Amino acid sequence: MFYGIVFYNLKIFVHERLMIPYTIFSVVTGIFLTMPSIFNRKRKVYQSIVLYLQRDKTVYRPTQNVSVERKKELLLEKYKEE
């Protein structure tokens, strides 16, 4: 509902010839933002974007912990050998 209100109010800035592509874009964007996030399964895409934008930019956090992934690989190799 919120997306519909926002896109409806913004259509005054769109040229008449671009109204159909704007409507299609609005619908697709609304659907995409309300889908479950791939990287954060407990949240929607728009919630993940908000969390990403609000993060502390002075602290470095790797997007993927390589050491944990490597440990998993080593455990799988050890398990396969046994």
Residue pairs with C-beta under 8 A, 6 or more apart in sequence:
3 26
3 29
3 30
3 33
3 34
4 30
7 22
7 26
7 29
7 30
11 19
11 22
14 22
32 45
33 44
33 45
33 46
33 49
34 44
34 45
34 46
35 44
35 45
36 43
36 44
36 45
37 43
37 44
37 45
37 47
37 48
39 48
40 47
40 48
40 51
43 51
55 61
